[in-house]
Amino acid sequence: MTFEFILKNNPKMKDFKGEITSMMKEIILPAYSNLSLCYMKLERWGLVITMANQVIQSEPDNIKNLYRRGIARKWRKDYDGAIDDLERVRKLDKEMDT
C-alpha cells in the first residue's frame, strides 16, 4: 500500500498524524471496505481478500470484512482460512448465537 506507506513514513507527514489517522478512518478504510463488496459482487475473490485484509489490518473485529474474506477464501478453496474467518464472525456477531 504505497499511499499509506508514504503517509506513515514520510518525515514531512509527522506533523499531520492526527489528520492522517482521521483520513484513514473516515475515507480510506471505508473505501477499501466498499471495494471488497464490489469485488465480491464481481466474484474477484483475490481482490476481495486483498481489500478486506486492508480493513482487517486496522480493524481486526470488522465483521463485514471478516465475512467477505471468509466467503472469498471459501471460493478460493482455502477452507481452513474460511472457517477461521466465519467462526470469528459468529463469535463477534451476538445475533448469530440466538
C-alpha positions in Angstrom: 0.0 0.0 0.0 2.1 2.8 -1.3 -0.3 5.6 -0.3 -0.4 4.6 3.4 3.4 3.9 3.4 4.1 7.4 2.2 1.7 8.9 4.7 3.1 7.0 7.6 6.8 7.1 6.7 7.4 10.5 5.2 9.1 12.8 7.8 7.1 15.7 6.5 3.8 14.0 7.3 4.6 13.6 11.0 3.0 17.0 11.7 -0.2 15.7 10.2 -0.5 12.5 12.2 -4.0 13.3 13.6 -5.3 14.3 10.2 -3.9 11.1 8.6 -5.5 9.0 11.3 -8.8 10.7 10.7 -8.5 10.3 6.9 -7.7 6.6 7.4 -10.9 6.1 9.5 -13.2 8.3 7.5 -12.1 7.8 3.9 -9.5 5.1 3.2 -10.9 2.2 5.3 -14.5 2.7 4.1 -13.2 2.8 0.5 -11.4 -0.5 1.0 -14.5 -1.9 2.6 -16.7 -0.8 -0.4 -14.1 -2.2 -2.8 -14.2 -5.5 -1.1 -18.0 -5.6 -1.6 -17.7 -4.5 -5.2 -15.2 -7.2 -5.9 -17.3 -9.7 -4.1 -20.2 -8.9 -6.5 -17.8 -9.3 -9.4 -16.6 -12.6 -7.9 -13.0 -11.4 -8.0 -12.1 -13.4 -4.9 -8.4 -12.5 -4.7 -9.2 -8.8 -4.7 -11.9 -9.3 -2.1 -9.3 -10.8 0.2 -6.8 -8.0 -0.6 -9.3 -5.2 0.2 -10.8 -6.9 3.2 -7.2 -7.5 4.6 -6.6 -3.8 4.4 -9.6 -3.1 6.6 -9.0 -6.0 9.0 -5.4 -4.9 9.5 -6.6 -1.7 11.1 -9.9 -3.0 12.5 -9.4 -6.7 13.4 -13.1 -7.1 14.5 -14.7 -5.7 11.4 -17.5 -8.2 10.9 -18.4 -7.3 7.3 -14.9 -7.7 6.0 -14.2 -10.8 8.0 -17.3 -12.3 6.4 -16.4 -11.1 2.9 -12.9 -12.5 3.3 -14.3 -15.8 4.7 -16.6 -16.2 1.7 -13.8 -15.3 -0.7 -11.5 -17.8 0.9 -14.2 -20.5 0.6 -14.4 -19.8 -3.2 -10.6 -20.0 -3.4 -10.7 -23.4 -1.6 -8.9 -22.0 1.4 -11.3 -23.9 3.7 -9.3 -23.6 6.9 -9.0 -19.8 6.4 -12.7 -19.5 5.6 -13.6 -21.5 8.7 -11.4 -19.3 10.9 -12.9 -16.1 9.5 -16.5 -17.3 9.6 -16.1 -18.6 13.2 -14.7 -15.3 14.2 -17.8 -13.6 12.6 -20.1 -15.9 14.6 -18.3 -15.1 17.8 -18.4 -11.3 17.2 -22.0 -11.1 16.0 -24.1 -11.7 19.0 -27.3 -12.1 16.9 -25.9 -15.2 15.3 -26.0 -17.1 18.6 -29.7 -16.6 19.2 
